[in-house]
Amino acid sequence: MVKPSPLSRLCLVLALLVGGPTLAMAEEPAALATCAACHGKSGVGIDPSYANLGGQNAPYLVLQLKAFRSGERNNPIMNPIAAQLSDEDITELALWFSEQPLVVAANGNPALMEEGRNRAGYCHACHGMQGHPVATEWPILAGQSAPYIANQLMGFKRGARYHPLMANVVKDLEASAMSALGAYYAQVVRED
């Protein structure tokens, strides 16, 4: 296998960050074993509290892995794992997971679905009508597990995660509303 030059790696990272074309990942990245224990090789979290990475936007994954690596995004499991990843590892992992199929978790409480759909109106501006964002630097919510979504929303509310837009969105949300949003997005399917 021919090793890409530093310039070609830089071009790939820039293409990912600006939403450029997806490149085909022919073989498993070397660092995949590190991720597979929790997220599976195809990007389906083995526990509902773990993110489903399959089908996720590659630029979003690059940004999040770098945030875990730097400590900007704090997680006691992810920080030491990401600290060992090179930029090349991160790019390869982001490409790998983005090319895997998005799997719908479908594990939200069905009784909360309608409430979640009604509450998602504010989310649509950034995350799209069915959980597919307008920018590739933002996460696809469709298909994530309900507990994962509720936990991430609570993390934004408590300040464990920060994004200026999300801080305003969650400031008045109660835990029950977060569970309803999780129930809705866990059962949304990919747009085609």
BELWOVEN-V587786 format. One record per residue. N is the residue number from 1. RES is the residue in one small letter. BURIAL is # if it has 16 or more other C-alpha atoms within 10 Angstrom, else .. Layout:
n=[N | N]
res=[RES | RES]
burial=[BURIAL | BURIAL]
This chain:
n=[1 | 2 | 3 | 4 | 5 | 6 | 7 | 8 | 9 | 10 | 11 | 12 | 13 | 14 | 15 | 16 | 17 | 18 | 19 | 20 | 21 | 22 | 23 | 24 | 25 | 26 | 27 | 28 | 29 | 30 | 31 | 32 | 33 | 34 | 35 | 36 | 37 | 38 | 39 | 40 | 41 | 42 | 43 | 44 | 45 | 46 | 47 | 48 | 49 | 50 | 51 | 52 | 53 | 54 | 55 | 56 | 57 | 58 | 59 | 60 | 61 | 62 | 63 | 64 | 65 | 66 | 67 | 68 | 69 | 70 | 71 | 72 | 73 | 74 | 75 | 76 | 77 | 78 | 79 | 80 | 81 | 82 | 83 | 84 | 85 | 86 | 87 | 88 | 89 | 90 | 91 | 92 | 93 | 94 | 95 | 96 | 97 | 98 | 99 | 100 | 101 | 102 | 103 | 104 | 105 | 106 | 107 | 108 | 109 | 110 | 111 | 112 | 113 | 114 | 115 | 116 | 117 | 118 | 119 | 120 | 121 | 122 | 123 | 124 | 125 | 126 | 127 | 128 | 129 | 130 | 131 | 132 | 133 | 134 | 135 | 136 | 137 | 138 | 139 | 140 | 141 | 142 | 143 | 144 | 145 | 146 | 147 | 148 | 149 | 150 | 151 | 152 | 153 | 154 | 155 | 156 | 157 | 158 | 159 | 160 | 161 | 162 | 163 | 164 | 165 | 166 | 167 | 168 | 169 | 170 | 171 | 172 | 173 | 174 | 175 | 176 | 177 | 178 | 179 | 180 | 181 | 182 | 183 | 184 | 185 | 186 | 187 | 188 | 189 | 190 | 191 | 192]
res=[m | v | k | p | s | p | l | s | r | l | c | l | v | l | a | l | l | v | g | g | p | t | l | a | m | a | e | e | p | a | a | l | a | t | c | a | a | c | h | g | k | s | g | v | g | i | d | p | s | y | a | n | l | g | g | q | n | a | p | y | l | v | l | q | l | k | a | f | r | s | g | e | r | n | n | p | i | m | n | p | i | a | a | q | l | s | d | e | d | i | t | e | l | a | l | w | f | s | e | q | p | l | v | v | a | a | n | g | n | p | a | l | m | e | e | g | r | n | r | a | g | y | c | h | a | c | h | g | m | q | g | h | p | v | a | t | e | w | p | i | l | a | g | q | s | a | p | y | i | a | n | q | l | m | g | f | k | r | g | a | r | y | h | p | l | m | a | n | v | v | k | d | l | e | a | s | a | m | s | a | l | g | a | y | y | a | q | v | v | r | e | d]
burial=[. | . | . | . | . | . | . | . | . | . | . | # | # | . | # | # | # | . | # | . | . | . | . | . | . | . | . | . | # | . | # | # | . | . | # | . | . | # | # | # | # | # | # | # | # | . | . | # | # | # | # | # | # | # | # | # | # | # | # | # | # | # | # | # | # | # | # | # | # | . | # | . | # | . | . | . | . | # | # | . | . | # | . | . | # | . | . | # | # | # | # | # | # | # | # | # | # | # | # | # | . | # | # | # | # | # | # | # | . | . | . | # | # | . | # | # | # | . | # | # | . | . | # | . | . | . | # | # | # | # | # | # | # | . | # | # | # | # | # | # | # | # | # | # | # | # | # | # | # | # | # | # | # | # | . | # | # | . | . | . | # | . | . | . | . | . | # | . | . | # | . | . | . | . | . | . | # | # | # | # | # | # | # | # | # | # | # | # | # | # | . | .]
